[in-house]
């Protein structure tokens, strides 16, 4: 489900939070889907169950999941989270784009870089054939 990077300077629980949040935002983990048990995921990752418990508590706090007493953790509705993440990314993008333009990087080069990233991502995305198309229907689809 997730892979940890032991060279990453972030604590393990933060990596678990980020990886699970990414899976939720990407739609790999669907709304109301149950997350693996704390012990199960800890065993799979060969880490202390307290680390997973801390990660799950943080996911709850951030609104990615909800906990049902005695049942486990489940994926919360992710559309508001996706919209929030999109807005954060667009804000970061605008800052980076402004810096690139100030550094006199041409629009053609910036667009080329975006296309390159899109091609790289579409080659690795197993969940949506039309990466970047929120409808999943293809770029040329018209209703």
Secondary structure, DSSP 8 states (H G I E B T S, - for coil): -----TTSSS-HHHHHHHHHHHHHHTTSS-TT-B---HHHHHHHHTS-HHHHHHHHHHHHHHTSEEEETTTEEEE---HHHHHHHHHHHHHHHHHHHHHHHHTT--HHHHHHHHHHHHHHHHHH-SS-SSTT-TTSS-TT---
